[in-house]
Amino acid sequence: MNKAATYDPPGNITCIDGKTKEEFILDKHEEGDTIYLTVADGDGMMVSWIQSNYNGFGSGLVSPKLGFAFQDRGALFSLNNGTNNCYNTHTIMPGFLSKKNLQTNEWDPYMSFGVMGGYVQPQGHVQIVSNIVDFGMNVQEAGDAARWCHSGSQQPTGEPMNPNGGTVLLESGICTTVANELIDRGHVVKYQPNGGGYQGIFRNHTTGVLFGGTEMRKDGIALGY
């Protein structure tokens, strides 16, 4: 849900940033280019979906009657098998975990999730999985936990790595002991909020109950039916 679109102050008043209501809403509509959503039904079927215009006006194609532009993310991956960034393992793909059913010997949907936010995406996905598998967090805790990300790496679009090796960005929930250890190992460290946007659905295979988690850092919602 876009909170800016639902904000409706009375009259043509000036917002706190010195803009009218119409200017404020227009600016909010122009922020960001990616959304993530995931859905699941009572039978355990799950869909994990990221929509990203990525650049400019996306593909320039708009879905009839629906009014949104299709993405144009035809970049940042390779079509050559065996390369590190081959399409089959492309990190823009939304996250999905499955669990082997010992009775049917099939892999059943276990958790559907995604973390949007540019270069945060692959790093955020790994941290969500680690929080669930290694630290035993639930679907909401895994998203709320303090995150880190590395900025300044070499990019598939041709940008070289930052000469100083880039910066490790830490959220305030990560203790200074960890930050000092990273500095001692030669990293440049900076504290700042993480730009990732997380949503997730976890399914208990014993009870069939679905659990939803949503991002506390930006707009997001978990709904049950």
C-alpha positions as a LaTeX table, in Angstrom:
\begin{tabular}{lrrr}
\hline
Residue & $x$ (\AA) & $y$ (\AA) & $z$ (\AA) \\
\hline
Met1 & 0.00 & 0.00 & 0.00 \\
Asn2 & 1.29 & 3.47 & $-0.86$ \\
Lys3 & 0.67 & 5.51 & 2.28 \\
Ala4 & 1.28 & 8.77 & 0.43 \\
Ala5 & $-1.60$ & 8.00 & $-1.94$ \\
Thr6 & $-4.00$ & 7.49 & 0.97 \\
Tyr7 & $-2.91$ & 10.61 & 2.84 \\
Asp8 & $-5.62$ & 13.23 & 2.42 \\
Pro9 & $-5.21$ & 16.37 & 4.56 \\
Pro10 & $-8.16$ & 18.77 & 4.48 \\
Gly11 & $-7.90$ & 21.54 & 1.89 \\
Asn12 & $-4.91$ & 22.73 & $-0.09$ \\
Ile13 & $-2.57$ & 22.96 & 2.89 \\
Thr14 & 1.23 & 22.98 & 2.93 \\
Cys15 & 2.90 & 19.74 & 4.07 \\
Ile16 & 5.76 & 19.67 & 6.57 \\
Asp17 & 8.33 & 19.74 & 3.76 \\
Gly18 & 6.86 & 22.95 & 2.32 \\
Lys19 & 4.92 & 21.29 & $-0.50$ \\
Thr20 & 1.22 & 21.16 & $-1.25$ \\
Lys21 & $-0.65$ & 17.90 & $-0.91$ \\
Glu22 & $-0.56$ & 17.34 & $-4.68$ \\
Glu23 & 3.19 & 17.98 & $-4.91$ \\
Phe24 & 3.84 & 15.76 & $-1.90$ \\
Ile25 & 1.89 & 12.82 & $-3.36$ \\
Leu26 & 3.51 & 13.21 & $-6.80$ \\
Asp27 & 7.00 & 13.14 & $-5.29$ \\
Lys28 & 6.16 & 10.01 & $-3.30$ \\
His29 & 4.85 & 8.28 & $-6.42$ \\
Glu30 & 8.18 & 8.94 & $-8.13$ \\
Glu31 & 10.26 & 7.36 & $-5.35$ \\
Gly32 & 11.57 & 3.85 & $-5.95$ \\
Asp33 & 11.02 & 1.51 & $-8.86$ \\
Thr34 & 10.54 & $-1.93$ & $-7.27$ \\
Ile35 & 7.82 & $-3.69$ & $-5.32$ \\
Tyr36 & 7.69 & $-7.20$ & $-3.88$ \\
Leu37 & 4.70 & $-9.34$ & $-2.96$ \\
Thr38 & 4.10 & $-12.94$ & $-2.03$ \\
Val39 & 0.86 & $-14.92$ & $-1.65$ \\
Ala40 & $-0.04$ & $-18.39$ & $-0.40$ \\
Asp41 & $-3.23$ & $-20.45$ & $-0.23$ \\
Gly42 & $-4.54$ & $-23.09$ & 2.15 \\
Asp43 & $-3.10$ & $-25.92$ & 0.05 \\
Gly44 & 0.43 & $-24.63$ & 0.49 \\
Met45 & 0.81 & $-23.13$ & $-2.97$ \\
Met46 & 3.06 & $-20.04$ & $-2.91$ \\
Val47 & 4.02 & $-17.28$ & $-5.33$ \\
Ser48 & 7.07 & $-15.06$ & $-4.80$ \\
Trp49 & 7.11 & $-12.04$ & $-7.13$ \\
Ile50 & 9.25 & $-8.95$ & $-7.69$ \\
Gln51 & 8.19 & $-6.22$ & $-10.12$ \\
Ser52 & 10.84 & $-3.65$ & $-10.99$ \\
Asn53 & 10.84 & $-0.95$ & $-13.65$ \\
Tyr54 & 14.59 & $-0.80$ & $-12.94$ \\
Asn55 & 15.41 & 2.00 & $-15.39$ \\
Gly56 & 13.43 & 4.93 & $-16.73$ \\
Phe57 & 9.90 & 3.93 & $-17.65$ \\
Gly58 & 10.61 & 0.24 & $-17.61$ \\
Ser59 & 9.84 & $-1.58$ & $-20.83$ \\
Gly60 & 7.46 & 1.17 & $-21.97$ \\
Leu61 & 4.66 & $-1.43$ & $-22.09$ \\
Val62 & 1.65 & $-0.94$ & $-19.84$ \\
Ser63 & $-0.77$ & $-3.72$ & $-18.94$ \\
Pro64 & $-4.19$ & $-2.97$ & $-20.49$ \\
Lys65 & $-6.74$ & $-1.78$ & $-17.92$ \\
Leu66 & $-4.30$ & $-2.32$ & $-15.02$ \\
Gly67 & $-2.09$ & 0.73 & $-15.48$ \\
Phe68 & 1.35 & $-0.53$ & $-14.45$ \\
Ala69 & 4.46 & $-0.74$ & $-16.61$ \\
Phe70 & 6.28 & $-4.02$ & $-17.17$ \\
Gln71 & 9.87 & $-4.19$ & $-16.04$ \\
Asp72 & 12.87 & $-3.97$ & $-18.36$ \\
Arg73 & 15.49 & $-5.71$ & $-16.24$ \\
Gly74 & 17.34 & $-7.08$ & $-19.23$ \\
Ala75 & 20.67 & $-6.39$ & $-17.58$ \\
Leu76 & 23.01 & $-7.43$ & $-14.77$ \\
Phe77 & 23.07 & $-11.11$ & $-15.75$ \\
Ser78 & 24.64 & $-13.39$ & $-18.33$ \\
Leu79 & 23.07 & $-15.92$ & $-20.72$ \\
Asn80 & 26.27 & $-17.98$ & $-20.81$ \\
Asn81 & 26.08 & $-21.21$ & $-18.81$ \\
Gly82 & 28.88 & $-21.63$ & $-16.33$ \\
Thr83 & 29.39 & $-17.93$ & $-15.66$ \\
Asn84 & 29.04 & $-16.64$ & $-12.12$ \\
Asn85 & 26.10 & $-14.40$ & $-12.98$ \\
Cys86 & 24.21 & $-16.79$ & $-15.27$ \\
Tyr87 & 20.47 & $-16.16$ & $-15.59$ \\
Asn88 & 19.70 & $-19.50$ & $-13.88$ \\
Thr89 & 21.12 & $-18.10$ & $-10.64$ \\
His90 & 20.34 & $-14.42$ & $-11.19$ \\
Thr91 & 19.98 & $-12.67$ & $-7.84$ \\
Ile92 & 17.02 & $-10.48$ & $-8.81$ \\
Met93 & 14.88 & $-13.58$ & $-8.50$ \\
Pro94 & 12.67 & $-13.52$ & $-5.40$ \\
Gly95 & 13.55 & $-15.94$ & $-2.65$ \\
Phe96 & 11.96 & $-19.34$ & $-2.13$ \\
Leu97 & 12.68 & $-22.15$ & 0.33 \\
Ser98 & 11.38 & $-25.69$ & 0.04 \\
Lys99 & 11.43 & $-28.66$ & 2.41 \\
Lys100 & 11.59 & $-32.32$ & 1.46 \\
Asn101 & 8.46 & $-34.32$ & 2.24 \\
Leu102 & 9.70 & $-37.67$ & 3.57 \\
Gln103 & 6.37 & $-39.34$ & 2.75 \\
Thr104 & 6.10 & $-38.26$ & $-0.88$ \\
Asn105 & 9.81 & $-37.66$ & $-1.48$ \\
Glu106 & 8.80 & $-34.34$ & $-3.06$ \\
Trp107 & 9.97 & $-30.83$ & $-2.20$ \\
Asp108 & 7.11 & $-28.81$ & $-0.69$ \\
Pro109 & 6.92 & $-25.00$ & $-0.39$ \\
Tyr110 & 8.39 & $-23.94$ & 2.96 \\
Met111 & 8.88 & $-20.18$ & 2.79 \\
Ser112 & 8.24 & $-17.57$ & 0.13 \\
Phe113 & 10.08 & $-14.28$ & 0.64 \\
Gly114 & 11.87 & $-11.39$ & $-1.01$ \\
Val115 & 14.08 & $-8.43$ & $-0.18$ \\
Met116 & 14.01 & $-5.60$ & $-2.72$ \\
Gly117 & 16.43 & $-2.71$ & $-2.85$ \\
Gly118 & 19.06 & $-2.72$ & $-5.61$ \\
Tyr119 & 22.38 & $-4.19$ & $-4.49$ \\
Val120 & 20.78 & $-5.01$ & $-1.12$ \\
Gln121 & 18.74 & $-7.79$ & $-2.75$ \\
Pro122 & 21.24 & $-10.67$ & $-2.92$ \\
Gln123 & 22.81 & $-9.70$ & 0.39 \\
Gly124 & 19.41 & $-9.34$ & 2.05 \\
His125 & 18.17 & $-12.70$ & 0.77 \\
Val126 & 21.19 & $-14.47$ & 2.26 \\
Gln127 & 20.64 & $-12.81$ & 5.64 \\
Ile128 & 16.96 & $-13.80$ & 5.74 \\
Val129 & 17.86 & $-17.44$ & 5.05 \\
Ser130 & 20.61 & $-17.34$ & 7.67 \\
Asn131 & 18.28 & $-15.79$ & 10.25 \\
Ile132 & 15.73 & $-18.56$ & 9.66 \\
Val133 & 18.06 & $-21.55$ & 9.32 \\
Asp134 & 21.05 & $-20.66$ & 11.48 \\
Phe135 & 19.48 & $-18.50$ & 14.19 \\
Gly136 & 15.98 & $-20.04$ & 14.40 \\
Met137 & 14.12 & $-16.75$ & 13.96 \\
Asn138 & 10.49 & $-16.65$ & 12.90 \\
Val139 & 9.36 & $-15.00$ & 9.68 \\
Gln140 & 8.94 & $-11.55$ & 11.26 \\
Glu141 & 12.09 & $-11.63$ & 13.38 \\
Ala142 & 14.14 & $-12.59$ & 10.32 \\
Gly143 & 13.12 & $-9.34$ & 8.62 \\
Asp144 & 13.36 & $-7.14$ & 11.71 \\
Ala145 & 16.90 & $-8.21$ & 12.60 \\
Ala146 & 19.60 & $-5.62$ & 11.96 \\
Arg147 & 21.12 & $-5.95$ & 8.49 \\
Trp148 & 24.44 & $-5.22$ & 6.84 \\
Cys149 & 25.33 & $-4.70$ & 3.21 \\
His150 & 28.44 & $-3.95$ & 1.18 \\
Ser151 & 28.46 & $-0.97$ & $-1.17$ \\
Gly152 & 31.12 & $-0.14$ & $-3.74$ \\
Ser153 & 31.74 & $-3.51$ & $-5.38$ \\
Gln154 & 32.43 & $-3.93$ & $-9.09$ \\
Gln155 & 29.12 & $-3.92$ & $-10.99$ \\
Pro156 & 27.99 & $-6.02$ & $-13.98$ \\
Thr157 & 27.11 & $-2.75$ & $-15.71$ \\
Gly158 & 30.81 & $-1.88$ & $-15.89$ \\
Glu159 & 31.39 & 0.31 & $-12.84$ \\
Pro160 & 34.73 & $-0.61$ & $-11.21$ \\
Met161 & 35.14 & $-1.41$ & $-7.54$ \\
Asn162 & 35.68 & 1.56 & $-5.27$ \\
Pro163 & 39.47 & 2.04 & $-4.87$ \\
Asn164 & 39.22 & 1.62 & $-1.10$ \\
Gly165 & 37.31 & $-1.67$ & $-1.48$ \\
Gly166 & 33.91 & $-0.19$ & $-0.79$ \\
Thr167 & 32.04 & 0.28 & 2.47 \\
Val168 & 30.35 & $-2.16$ & 4.84 \\
Leu169 & 27.08 & $-0.52$ & 5.88 \\
Leu170 & 25.74 & $-1.58$ & 9.27 \\
Glu171 & 22.42 & $-0.87$ & 10.93 \\
Ser172 & 22.46 & 0.46 & 14.48 \\
Gly173 & 21.37 & $-2.91$ & 15.90 \\
Ile174 & 24.78 & $-4.38$ & 15.06 \\
Cys175 & 27.10 & $-3.82$ & 18.02 \\
Thr176 & 30.27 & $-1.74$ & 17.88 \\
Thr177 & 32.32 & $-4.84$ & 18.76 \\
Val178 & 31.45 & $-6.26$ & 15.33 \\
Ala179 & 32.17 & $-2.91$ & 13.67 \\
Asn180 & 35.58 & $-2.63$ & 15.35 \\
Glu181 & 36.46 & $-6.19$ & 14.33 \\
Leu182 & 35.63 & $-5.37$ & 10.70 \\
Ile183 & 37.75 & $-2.21$ & 10.89 \\
Asp184 & 40.65 & $-4.21$ & 12.34 \\
Arg185 & 40.37 & $-6.51$ & 9.31 \\
Gly186 & 40.74 & $-3.56$ & 6.95 \\
His187 & 37.12 & $-2.76$ & 6.10 \\
Val188 & 35.64 & 0.72 & 5.84 \\
Val189 & 32.57 & 0.70 & 8.08 \\
Lys190 & 29.65 & 3.10 & 8.29 \\
Tyr191 & 26.41 & 2.99 & 10.27 \\
Gln192 & 23.25 & 3.83 & 8.33 \\
Pro193 & 19.71 & 2.43 & 7.86 \\
Asn194 & 19.31 & $-0.49$ & 5.44 \\
Gly195 & 17.36 & 0.24 & 2.25 \\
Gly196 & 15.98 & $-3.24$ & 1.74 \\
Gly197 & 12.26 & $-4.02$ & 1.68 \\
Tyr198 & 11.23 & $-7.46$ & 2.97 \\
Gln199 & 8.07 & $-9.55$ & 2.89 \\
Gly200 & 7.69 & $-13.24$ & 3.66 \\
Ile201 & 5.27 & $-16.12$ & 4.23 \\
Phe202 & 6.24 & $-19.20$ & 6.24 \\
Arg203 & 4.21 & $-22.43$ & 6.29 \\
Asn204 & 4.19 & $-24.86$ & 9.20 \\
His205 & 4.02 & $-28.24$ & 7.46 \\
Thr206 & 2.72 & $-30.00$ & 10.57 \\
Thr207 & $-0.28$ & $-27.74$ & 11.18 \\
Gly208 & $-0.64$ & $-26.10$ & 7.77 \\
Val209 & $-0.74$ & $-22.67$ & 9.45 \\
Leu210 & 0.67 & $-19.75$ & 7.45 \\
Phe211 & 2.72 & $-17.00$ & 9.11 \\
Gly212 & 3.38 & $-13.63$ & 7.47 \\
Gly213 & 6.16 & $-11.13$ & 8.01 \\
Thr214 & 6.51 & $-7.59$ & 6.68 \\
Glu215 & 9.13 & $-4.86$ & 6.52 \\
Met216 & 9.28 & $-2.45$ & 9.44 \\
Arg217 & 11.63 & $-0.06$ & 7.61 \\
Lys218 & 9.14 & 1.09 & 4.94 \\
Asp219 & 5.62 & 0.52 & 3.63 \\
Gly220 & 4.50 & $-3.09$ & 3.96 \\
Ile221 & 1.65 & $-5.23$ & 5.24 \\
Ala222 & 0.92 & $-8.87$ & 6.04 \\
Leu223 & $-2.71$ & $-9.94$ & 5.56 \\
Gly224 & $-4.46$ & $-13.22$ & 6.38 \\
Tyr225 & $-7.73$ & $-14.50$ & 4.99 \\
\hline
\end{tabular}
